[in-house]
């Protein structure tokens, strides 16, 4: 798993689900992050942050290495932000994001049926 050092900064109860070159991170009924490291489209490698459009500016102001996705000419408005793994402040910014999640910052995370199912032991 790429960036596994970040597990030290995330709550112990996170659920991690691998996919091809990606690791989905769930916490308390929400998908919060995706760790991505694959050869195809390396400009998308790094950490994807699940959020809502109205929270983008606040998160980018707090963790300045975070940025919008560059999808080229595709007309796509993602709710996700990205911390590119090549950024000079990648490690410091990634730790800051994990600490926000640990403090249950409401700007990070999206509730999905799968996230609820994975993080609720009663389901």
C-alpha positions in Angstrom: 0.0 0.0 0.0 1.5 3.4 -0.9 1.9 6.0 1.8 1.3 3.4 4.5 3.2 5.7 7.0 0.0 7.7 7.1 -1.8 4.9 9.0 0.0 6.1 12.1 -1.9 9.4 11.8 -5.4 7.9 11.0 -7.8 6.5 13.6 -7.3 2.9 14.3 -10.8 2.1 13.2 -10.4 3.0 9.6 -11.3 0.4 7.0 -9.0 -0.1 4.0 -10.3 -1.7 0.8 -7.8 -2.3 -2.0 -8.6 -1.8 -5.7 -6.3 -1.9 -8.7 -3.5 0.5 -7.6 -5.8 2.3 -5.2 -6.7 1.9 -1.6 -10.0 3.2 -0.4 -10.0 4.6 3.2 -13.3 4.5 5.1 -14.1 6.0 8.5 -17.4 6.2 10.5 -19.7 5.6 7.5 -17.8 7.8 5.1 -15.2 7.4 2.4 -12.5 9.8 3.4 -9.4 9.2 1.3 -8.1 7.2 -1.6 -4.4 6.4 -1.8 -3.4 6.0 -5.5 -0.1 5.0 -7.0 -0.2 3.5 -10.6 1.8 3.9 -13.8 -1.2 5.0 -15.9 -2.0 8.8 -15.5 0.7 9.4 -12.9 -0.4 13.0 -12.5 -3.4 11.6 -10.6 -1.1 9.7 -8.1 -1.2 10.8 -4.5 -4.1 11.2 -2.1 -7.6 11.8 -3.2 -9.7 13.6 -0.6 -13.5 13.0 -0.5 -15.3 16.3 0.2 -18.1 18.5 -1.0 -17.6 21.3 -3.5 -18.5 23.9 -0.9 -15.6 22.8 1.3 -12.9 23.0 -1.4 -11.7 26.5 -0.7 -11.5 26.0 3.0 -9.5 22.8 2.7 -7.2 24.3 0.1 -6.6 27.3 2.4 -5.8 25.1 5.4 -3.6 22.6 3.5 -2.1 24.6 0.7 -0.7 21.6 -1.1 -4.2 20.3 -1.8 -5.5 21.2 -5.3 -8.3 20.6 -7.7 -8.0 17.7 -10.2 -6.7 18.4 -13.7 -8.9 16.5 -16.0 -7.7 18.4 -19.1 -10.6 19.2 -21.5 -13.1 16.9 -19.8 -16.0 18.8 -18.4 -16.1 17.1 -15.1 -16.7 18.7 -11.7 -15.5 16.3 -9.1 -16.2 16.5 -5.5 -12.7 15.2 -4.9 -9.6 17.2 -4.2 -6.1 15.8 -4.7 -2.7 16.0 -2.9 -0.2 15.0 -5.6 2.5 12.6 -4.5 5.1 14.7 -6.2 4.4 17.9 -4.2 7.3 19.3 -2.2 5.1 19.3 1.0 3.4 15.9 0.3 4.3 14.3 3.6 3.5 17.2 5.8 0.2 17.9 4.0 -0.8 14.3 4.1 -0.3 14.1 7.8 -2.3 17.3 8.2 -5.2 15.7 6.3 -5.0 12.6 8.4 -5.1 14.7 11.6 -8.2 16.5 10.3 -9.9 13.1 9.8 -8.8 12.0 13.3 -10.5 15.2 14.6 -13.6 14.3 12.6 -13.4 17.5 10.5 -16.8 17.6 8.7 -15.2 18.9 5.5 -13.6 15.5 4.8 -15.7 12.5 3.9 -18.7 11.5 1.9 -21.4 9.2 3.2 -22.1 6.3 0.8 -24.0 3.1 1.3 -20.8 1.1 0.9 -19.0 3.2 3.5 -21.8 2.7 6.0 -21.8 -1.0 5.4 -18.1 -1.3 5.7 -17.7 0.8 8.9 -20.8 -0.4 10.8 -20.2 -3.8 12.4 -24.0 -4.3 12.9 -24.6 -4.6 9.1 
